[in-house]
C-alpha cells in the first residue's frame, strides 16, 4: 500500500456501510473472515468457495473492489483488504455478529450465516444497536467493534 493519495474519485468509494452495495459488503466480509488475524492474502478460489459463486464472478468482483480502493489485488497472488475495506468489513462483521448472537441468545434459534449477514446489512444501524442492547451474552468470535467506535459486542 502506498502513502500517496488515492487518485480515484471519492464518489466511487463508499464512505460507510450504508453507502456500500450488499454484494460488495458481502465480499469484504468474506475476505475478512478468510484472511483471519494475520491479514494473509485470500485467493479468488477461496472466495468463490466461501461465497458459492462462479470463478468469473469472484474475479470480476475482486477487480471491482481493487478499482474502488477497498482491496489490493495481485493476479495469482491473492487479495487483501485496504484500511478502508477493512473498516467496512468490520462494520459488516459487527452487524453479522449482533444478528447471529440475537437469534442464538434471545430467540434460541440458529440462523444461517448468509441470512444473518443479510438481516444485519438490511437493518438500519439504530436497529442493529437495539438488537445489541437485547443481547446479554458474549458475541461469536467474529465480533469486532462497530465502525463508529462503540463498544465491542461482548457483554
Phi and psi in degrees as a GROMACS rama.xvg file:
@    title "Ramachandran Plot"
@    xaxis  label "Phi"
@    yaxis  label "Psi"
@TYPE xy
-90.4772  161.967  UNK-2
-93.5965  2.30442  UNK-3
-74.4107  151.206  UNK-4
-61.6754  147.802  UNK-5
-74.9486  120.281  UNK-6
-75.3355  -9.97852  UNK-7
-71.197  146.111  UNK-8
-63.6391  138.207  UNK-9
-67.0759  -21.9452  UNK-10
-65.831  -21.7581  UNK-11
-89.9024  -4.712  UNK-12
-107.295  122.482  UNK-13
-64.3234  140.818  UNK-14
-96.8796  -21.6008  UNK-15
-149.244  171.184  UNK-16
-62.9204  -32.5554  UNK-17
-64.1511  -26.279  UNK-18
-89.1907  1.10731  UNK-19
-103.386  132.284  UNK-20
-62.4197  147.193  UNK-21
-56.5423  -43.9993  UNK-22
-61.3842  -40.3302  UNK-23
-66.0336  -45.5613  UNK-24
-59.7464  -39.2718  UNK-25
-62.5467  -43.8948  UNK-26
-66.4358  -43.2002  UNK-27
-61.6018  -43.095  UNK-28
-60.8587  -45.6026  UNK-29
-61.6664  -42.3026  UNK-30
-62.4128  -41.1633  UNK-31
-65.8118  -38.2633  UNK-32
-67.3818  -45.5975  UNK-33
-73.1337  -29.6824  UNK-34
-79.5241  -25.1789  UNK-35
67.5358  -170.023  UNK-36
-71.241  -16.6826  UNK-37
-80.6885  -10.7813  UNK-38
58.4683  36.4111  UNK-39
-67.1529  158.187  UNK-40
-73.7565  146.73  UNK-41
-110.601  137.161  UNK-42
-84.0864  157.243  UNK-43
-64.6862  -29.2876  UNK-44
-64.0676  -40.7135  UNK-45
-64.1148  -41.6516  UNK-46
-63.3084  -44.836  UNK-47
-56.3123  -46.7407  UNK-48
-67.5242  -46.2766  UNK-49
-62.4874  -41.7878  UNK-50
-92.7881  -6.413  UNK-51
56.0673  54.1389  UNK-52
-123.144  166.162  UNK-53
-70.9187  149.911  UNK-54
-53.6038  -42.163  UNK-55
-64.1507  -36.2783  UNK-56
-64.3623  -43.3838  UNK-57
-63.6578  -45.228  UNK-58
-63.8826  -43.2993  UNK-59
-62.4031  -44.522  UNK-60
-68.1447  -39.2783  UNK-61
-61.8345  -40.6669  UNK-62
-62.9781  -40.1361  UNK-63
-63.5956  -43.226  UNK-64
-64.2927  -38.0478  UNK-65
-64.8173  -44.5035  UNK-66
-59.9495  -32.9806  UNK-67
-87.1545  -0.172425  UNK-68
77.0478  19.41  UNK-69
-93.7958  -20.4961  UNK-70
-140.975  162.474  UNK-71
-110.19  124.432  UNK-72
-126.681  129.079  UNK-73
-121.891  121.836  UNK-74
-54.2563  133.753  UNK-75
70.1285  -1.89881  UNK-76
-110.268  -29.5864  UNK-77
118.357  -172.124  UNK-78
-133.258  145.451  UNK-79
-142.573  153.749  UNK-80
-71.1398  142.739  UNK-81
-82.0868  176.301  UNK-82
-58.3095  -44.8064  UNK-83
-65.4458  -43.5923  UNK-84
-62.4456  -37.4746  UNK-85
-65.714  -37.7161  UNK-86
-63.8009  -44.8893  UNK-87
-67.0092  -39.2158  UNK-88
-63.434  -39.3338  UNK-89
-64.6522  -39.4096  UNK-90
-62.9831  -43.0725  UNK-91
-65.3761  -39.6559  UNK-92
-65.6749  -39.4429  UNK-93
-61.6595  -45.7274  UNK-94
-63.1618  -44.463  UNK-95
-58.0328  -45.5973  UNK-96
-63.5867  -45.9598  UNK-97
-60.362  -47.0233  UNK-98
-63.9375  -47.0416  UNK-99
-59.6827  -44.6506  UNK-100
-67.8674  -39.7436  UNK-101
-58.3658  -48.7242  UNK-102
-62.1413  -41.5812  UNK-103
-73.2481  -45.9189  UNK-104
-88.7732  -33.2844  UNK-105
-94.0789  -43.573  UNK-106
-96.4252  -7.17331  UNK-107
54.0157  44.9949  UNK-108
-133.243  149.79  UNK-109
-100.784  132.784  UNK-110
-114.084  142.163  UNK-111
-60.5239  146.345  UNK-112
-55.2862  -44.7314  UNK-113
-61.9393  -40.0092  UNK-114
-66.1087  -43.8193  UNK-115
-61.1035  -41.373  UNK-116
-62.5123  -47.4718  UNK-117
-62.223  -42.4321  UNK-118
-64.5236  -46.7421  UNK-119
-61.2709  -37.2925  UNK-120
-69.9812  -40.8198  UNK-121
-74.656  -31.5206  UNK-122
-70.2065  143.294  UNK-123
-66.9316  157.2  UNK-124
-55.9868  -39.8115  UNK-125
-67.62  -28.4051  UNK-126
-66.1601  -41.7737  UNK-127
-66.3937  -39.7828  UNK-128
-62.7731  -36.7119  UNK-129
-67.1191  -40.1749  UNK-130
-60.9831  -42.4404  UNK-131
-58.6328  -38.7042  UNK-132
-65.2314  -24.6728  UNK-133
-85.4622  -13.7111  UNK-134
-89.0454  122.576  UNK-135
-114.483  14.4809  UNK-136
-118.961  163.554  UNK-137
-64.6053  144.37  UNK-138
-74.9692  174.536  UNK-139
-70.4713  170.083  UNK-140
-65.0708  -12.0908  UNK-141
-87.7457  5.94391  UNK-142
-88.7298  105.431  UNK-143
-90.983  -170.59  UNK-144
-80.8977  160.655  UNK-145
-70.323  159.567  UNK-146
-71.1319  -8.50195  UNK-147
-99.0237  9.39199  UNK-148
84.9498  5.33041  UNK-149
-71.3243  174.805  UNK-150
-60.09  151.641  UNK-151
-64.2307  159.637  UNK-152
-82.5727  64.5664  UNK-153
-137.442  130.767  UNK-154
